[in-house]
């Protein structure tokens, strides 16, 4: 299902723990990491899609999480042409996403990456809130930054993106450039 502009409706999911770290999943048989995400089926609300994708990709049920916030509007990214299946070229541009910020209220042991027969992730870890911006595949970076920035207002005691970048630069200057 594509909208008139060629974007597939989708949800993105940012799961946080009580230290404001985020769930970071490693895609099956790949060396790439990302947040859980997935398509919205026809007639399905974004929230219903979020809960379905949460169960399918992470094995968490609604009682394991609490919705803290969501983006006000769709965030879009274009998929590079060489990543698009040949039969979709010309009509498909990319994804438009509503992002949800969740707090894990269950236990870490509730995470079950093999909840379905087609798992998306084969490993996961907690990561600093802003770190995924630098680590996700390039064409998703601006959406990740925009989603994290918009949703950061729901979290307390979280460094800003600017503070995170400055701290990383100070670390690099001190430890990496002295070798």
N, C-alpha and C positions, 0 to 999 in steps of 0.2 A: 504494500500500500504506500503510494507516494503522494505527496501533496502536489499542487499545480506547478510548484517551482522545482520539483524533482528531489525533494527531501523526504526521507523515511522517518516517521514519528518514532521516537525512542525515549527511553528513560535512562538516566545516569544515577548511580547510587554511591553516596559517600557514607561509609559507616565509620563512626568514631567510637573510641573508648573513653574512659573517664579521664585520661590524660590528653585528650584532644588529638590523639594519633589517629591515623586513618588506615582502614583495611586496604591492602595493596595486593592484588592477585596476579599470579604468574600464569599466562595463557598456556594451555596444554601443549606440550612438545615444542614450545617456542622459548626464546629468551626475552620476551617482551612482557611487561607488567602494565596493568591498568585497573581502573575501578570497574566494578560490575556495571553492566549496561545491557539493554536489549530492546527489541522492537515492541511497539504497542500494536496489539491485534485490533482488527476492525471491531468497533463497538465497545472496546475496553477503555476504561478511564486510565489516565497516567498513574494514579495511585494503585489501581488494581494491577497494572502491568509491573509496577515497581515491586509489589509483594510477590507476584509470580516469578519475576526474574530473580529476586532475592532468594526464593526457595530453590529455583532451578540452578543458580550459579553458586550460591554460598550455603544452601541448606538451612537457612534461617527462616523461621516462621514469624508471623506478626507479633506474637507475644515475646519474642526474643529481642525486639527493637522498639524504639520510640521515635516517631517522626519529630525532628526538631525544627525543620524548615524545608522549603523548596524554592526553586527559582521562580520569579514572578512571570517569566515569559520563556519562550523557546530560545535555546542557544544552538547555533548552527555551525557545522563544519563541513567543508568539501572534502571528498575522498579523491586522492590523485587518480587520474584516468587509468594508469597501469594497475591499480588495485581493483578496478571495477570489472565485473564479469562482462564479457563481450556482448552478451544479449541485453545487458542493461545500459550499455553506453549510449549516450544521447538523451536518455530519459532520467537517469539517476545521477544526482549531483552529490548527495551525502546524507548526513543525519541532522535532524532537528531534535533537540532533547530538552526535556524537563528534568532538572536535577533535584534529588532528594538528599537531605542531610539527616542521617539516622544516628541514634545513640544505641550502642549494644547494651541492652538491659539483661540479657541472658549471660551465659558463660562462654568463654572462648571455645570450650569443648562442644558447644552447640553448633559451631561451624562444621559443616559436612560438605566438602567439595565434590563428593561423589553421590549427591542426592538424586541425580538422574543418570540415565544411560549414556548421555553425551555431555560429560563435564566440560566446563569452560576453562577452569583453572586446575593446576596440579600442585600448587603451593600458594601460600599466602603469608603475610607478615604485617605487623603494625609499622607505620611509617610516619615521619614528621608530617604535619598537616600540609605544608607548602611543597614538600619535596617532589611529589608526582608531576608538578609542572615541568621540571627539568628532565624527568625520566620517561614520560610518555612519548609515544611516537609523534614526530614533529607536527603533522597535520591536525592533531587534537590539542596541541598546547594552548592555543588561545581560548578554546572552550573550557579546558581544565582551569586555567587561570581565572576566567570570568566566573565560572561556577564556584570555585573556592572563595574568590573574593566576595561574591554576592552572599554566600552562605556563612562566611566568617562572622557576620554580625550576630549570629545566634550563639556563638561560643564566647566564653569568658577566658581571660588570661591567655589569649592567643597572640603571638607576635604578628605584626603586620607582614605583608609580603615584602615591603621595603626593608623592614628589620631582619627578616629571614635572609634576604639577598645580601645585606651588609654583613651579617654574621658569617655567612658562607664565604664571602670574600675575605673577611678578616682571618678565617681559618685557613683558607688557601694561601694567603700571604704569609702567615706564620709557619705553617707546616709543609706545604707543598713546594713553595718557592725557595725554601732554605736547603733543600736536598741537593 
